[in-house]
Amino acid sequence: GVRGNCGMCKTTIEKAALSVDGVEEASWSITSKILDVKTERNLDSVKIHEAVANSGYDTELILALDENYNNLPGCCQYNREMEIPSKN
């Protein structure tokens, strides 16, 4: 699960996930808040969580630094208290 609000969030979250070596596909749902990824091999999912958090978005495992969150556009500054779903 990844906190976020809008289509701009979707673009940034998916781009962050795709920046991780070994991630082939990434799709984040605005409604469910779930990020689905396809990898070419076994990959430590923490690396994906780190990349997404570094882009400003809280995940179910790692919270974004305040500085990264504050650099998001206004429409992307999600409620940091929102429940983060877990696919597992």
N, C-alpha and C positions, 0 to 999 in steps of 0.2 A: 504494500500500500504506500501511496505517496500523496501528501497534501498538495492541493492546487485548485485553481478556479476555472480557467478558461482555455481557449485555443492557443493563446501565446504560451501558457503554462505547458500545454501538451507538447508544443514544438520544442521548448527548452528541455523538458524532462526526457523526451525521446532522444534528442540530440546528445544529452549528457550520457544516457545509457549506451548509445551507439559509439561514444568515444572510447568505451572500454574495449581493449583488444579481445577479440573472440566473440563479441556480441554482433550477431548478423541482422537481427530485427528487433524493434522495440515498439510497443504500442501501449499508450497510457489512456485510460478511459476517464473522461471528465466526470461521468456520473458515478462509476463504481470506485474511482480513485486507485484502481489496480493497474500496475505496470506489468505487462507480459513481455518477456524477452525470449528470443531464440538464440542459442549460442552454438558455435561450431564444435565445441568440446566441453568437457566438465570445466566449470568456471566458478571461482569463489564468488558467490553472490554479494559478499560484503563489498567487493570492488565496485559493483554497480550501485549499491547504496551510497558509497562514498562519493562517486561521481555525481549522482543526483543531488546529494546533500551539498556538495561543493558548488552546485549551480543555484542553490538557494532554496531548495525544497526539502522539507522534512520527510523522511521515510519511516517505515515501521521500526527500523533498526537504528538509524542515525538522524539526529536533528541537525539542520543547517545552522551554521554560525549566524548570529544576528546580523553581522556585517553583510553576508551574502544575501540573506533574506531582505534586508533593507535596500539592497541594490536592485531588487526586482521592480518592474513597473507597478504602478499603483493597482491596476486591475489584477495583478498576479500576487499581491500581498494577501494571501489566504489567511483564514482564521487559524492561528497556531494552536488553538484548543480543539479544533475539529478532530473527531475520531478518525484514526488511521486504520483502515481495514487491513486484514492480513489474509492472503490467499491460502495460507497453510492452515 
